[in-house]
Amino acid sequence: MELTDKRALVTGATSGIGSATARSLAARGASVVLTGRDRPLGEQLVAEIQRSGGDARFVAADLAQLQDVTRLADDAGVVDVLVNCAGFYAVAPTSEIDSATFDRHFAINVKAPFFLVGALAPRMAARGGCVIINVSTMVASFGQPGMSAYGASRAAVELLTKAWAAEYGPTGVRVNAVAPGPTHTPAMEPMMAMADELIKAIPLGRVAETHEVSDVITFLATPAAGYINGATLHVDGGRTAV
Ligand SMILES: NC(=O)c1ccc[n+]([C@@H]2O[C@H](COP(=O)([O-])OP(=O)(O)OC[C@H]3O[C@@H](n4cnc5c(N)ncnc54)[C@H](OP(=O)(O)O)[C@@H]3O)[C@@H](O)[C@H]2O)c1
């Protein structure tokens, strides 16, 4: 129970990697605030964690709305571990991404974590011993046709990870990112038609299971990762190594 007495906030906790992360943090003793827009799914996961003896509650927020981001930072209370996992992507050629879709990528994937960290990190710095983990993607590291806006938004998050590691590291707040490859989650379903093509380029030759990403996020939250700061850990079966 490496995270006993730690309080965690997980965005994107109603589905996929975020929900697996919330379960995993709670199983290690953290009190977890889950957030997303889907209250029934959020409450369902809260009940599941509580049935397993964990501590969780749900706060609904639409991270495309800055006022919800600010309210979430207040409602979450004390946060020792922040996992920025919520994400949005649209697969389309650059010429077909309209202004609203472009803005949505940057609102949910960049602006929301930026202002959440802006609100929470000073409080984390005052306490020390806190951790921020940002979820990125392998396509922030190479050009993937159809994912230009998404990849660019996550590349921004990887730079923010370094900026925040430099800014808050001296106060005892570690900031890292995890960059997954294709992972079995609801978000991945529409992409499964492309799975064979994606898998061909992955040295391990398969898609990740959700726990293989959430386990790495959880590791980064624990004292075992106490000297890792400003890193992006690639959890992509070796895709960005080749
Ligand atoms: N799965 C993959 O292959 C893969 C690969 C690389 C990176 N990633 C990244 O990993 C993260 C999790 O992906 P996933 O596959 O687990 O996705 P998922 O199953 O679709 O879950 C996405 C989560 O983001 C939340 N979210 C989306 N828009 C939101 C909004 N406007 N306000 C608040 N929450 C919002 C959703 O919650 P609500 O619907 O309740 O709002 C949901 O909990 C994402 O950032 C994704 O980009 C995924």
The ligand as an SDF file (V2000), in Angstrom:
LIG
                    3D

 48 52  0  0  0  0  0  0  0  0999 V2000
   -6.1330    4.0230  -26.2110 N   0  0  0  0  0  0  0  0  0  0  0  0
   -5.0470    4.3040  -26.9100 C   0  0  0  0  0  0  0  0  0  0  0  0
   -4.6690    3.5790  -27.8310 O   0  0  0  0  0  0  0  0  0  0  0  0
   -4.2250    5.5240  -26.5530 C   0  0  0  0  0  0  0  0  0  0  0  0
   -2.9520    5.6250  -27.1320 C   0  0  0  0  0  0  0  0  0  0  0  0
   -2.1780    6.7360  -26.8170 C   0  0  0  0  0  0  0  0  0  0  0  0
   -2.6630    7.6970  -25.9600 C   0  0  0  0  0  0  0  0  0  0  0  0
   -3.8980    7.5830  -25.4130 N   0  0  0  0  0  0  0  0  0  0  0  0
   -4.3480    8.6460  -24.5210 C   0  0  0  0  0  0  0  0  0  0  0  0
   -4.6660    8.0710  -23.2850 O   0  0  0  0  0  0  0  0  0  0  0  0
   -5.7270    8.8050  -22.6640 C   0  0  0  0  0  0  0  0  0  0  0  0
   -6.8460    7.8640  -22.2910 C   0  0  0  0  0  0  0  0  0  0  0  0
   -7.2600    7.2400  -23.4760 O   0  0  0  0  0  0  0  0  0  0  0  0
   -8.3170    6.0420  -23.4850 P   0  0  0  0  0  0  0  0  0  0  0  0
   -8.0030    5.2250  -24.6630 O   0  0  0  0  0  0  0  0  0  0  0  0
   -8.4060    5.4290  -22.1590 O   0  0  0  0  0  0  0  0  0  0  0  0
   -9.6370    6.8800  -23.8490 O   0  0  0  0  0  0  0  0  0  0  0  0
  -11.1890    6.6660  -23.5180 P   0  0  0  0  0  0  0  0  0  0  0  0
  -11.4530    5.2800  -23.1050 O   0  0  0  0  0  0  0  0  0  0  0  0
  -11.9530    7.2270  -24.6720 O   0  0  0  0  0  0  0  0  0  0  0  0
  -11.3560    7.6620  -22.3160 O   0  0  0  0  0  0  0  0  0  0  0  0
  -11.2170    9.0370  -22.5220 C   0  0  0  0  0  0  0  0  0  0  0  0
  -11.4830    9.7080  -21.1990 C   0  0  0  0  0  0  0  0  0  0  0  0
  -11.3330   11.1370  -21.3720 O   0  0  0  0  0  0  0  0  0  0  0  0
  -12.4890   11.7680  -20.8380 C   0  0  0  0  0  0  0  0  0  0  0  0
  -12.8310   12.9790  -21.5650 N   0  0  0  0  0  0  0  0  0  0  0  0
  -12.8950   13.1370  -22.9130 C   0  0  0  0  0  0  0  0  0  0  0  0
  -13.3400   14.3770  -23.1900 N   0  0  0  0  0  0  0  0  0  0  0  0
  -13.5550   14.9980  -22.0000 C   0  0  0  0  0  0  0  0  0  0  0  0
  -14.0340   16.2760  -21.6260 C   0  0  0  0  0  0  0  0  0  0  0  0
  -14.4010   17.1910  -22.5340 N   0  0  0  0  0  0  0  0  0  0  0  0
  -14.1310   16.5690  -20.3050 N   0  0  0  0  0  0  0  0  0  0  0  0
  -13.7850   15.6620  -19.3680 C   0  0  0  0  0  0  0  0  0  0  0  0
  -13.3320   14.4340  -19.6540 N   0  0  0  0  0  0  0  0  0  0  0  0
  -13.2310   14.1080  -20.9620 C   0  0  0  0  0  0  0  0  0  0  0  0
  -13.6050   10.7430  -20.9730 C   0  0  0  0  0  0  0  0  0  0  0  0
  -14.5710   10.9880  -19.9640 O   0  0  0  0  0  0  0  0  0  0  0  0
  -16.1220   11.3630  -20.2440 P   0  0  0  0  0  0  0  0  0  0  0  0
  -16.5390   10.6870  -21.5080 O   0  0  0  0  0  0  0  0  0  0  0  0
  -16.8130   10.8680  -19.0070 O   0  0  0  0  0  0  0  0  0  0  0  0
  -16.1270   12.8430  -20.3210 O   0  0  0  0  0  0  0  0  0  0  0  0
  -12.8860    9.4360  -20.6950 C   0  0  0  0  0  0  0  0  0  0  0  0
  -12.8510    9.1750  -19.3110 O   0  0  0  0  0  0  0  0  0  0  0  0
   -6.1620    9.8610  -23.6710 C   0  0  0  0  0  0  0  0  0  0  0  0
   -5.5670   11.0770  -23.3460 O   0  0  0  0  0  0  0  0  0  0  0  0
   -5.6110    9.3400  -24.9840 C   0  0  0  0  0  0  0  0  0  0  0  0
   -5.3320   10.3860  -25.8690 O   0  0  0  0  0  0  0  0  0  0  0  0
   -4.6940    6.5140  -25.6930 C   0  0  0  0  0  0  0  0  0  0  0  0
  1  2  1  0
  2  3  2  0
  2  4  1  0
  4  5  1  0
  4 48  2  0
  5  6  2  0
  6  7  1  0
  7  8  2  0
  8  9  1  0
  8 48  1  0
  9 10  1  0
  9 46  1  0
 10 11  1  0
 11 12  1  0
 11 44  1  0
 12 13  1  0
 13 14  1  0
 14 15  2  0
 14 16  1  0
 14 17  1  0
 17 18  1  0
 18 19  2  0
 18 20  1  0
 18 21  1  0
 21 22  1  0
 22 23  1  0
 23 24  1  0
 23 42  1  0
 24 25  1  0
 25 26  1  0
 25 36  1  0
 26 27  1  0
 26 35  1  0
 27 28  2  0
 28 29  1  0
 29 30  1  0
 29 35  2  0
 30 31  1  0
 30 32  2  0
 32 33  1  0
 33 34  2  0
 34 35  1  0
 36 37  1  0
 36 42  1  0
 37 38  1  0
 38 39  2  0
 38 40  1  0
 38 41  1  0
 42 43  1  0
 44 45  1  0
 44 46  1  0
 46 47  1  0
M  CHG  2   8   1  16  -1
M  END
$$$$
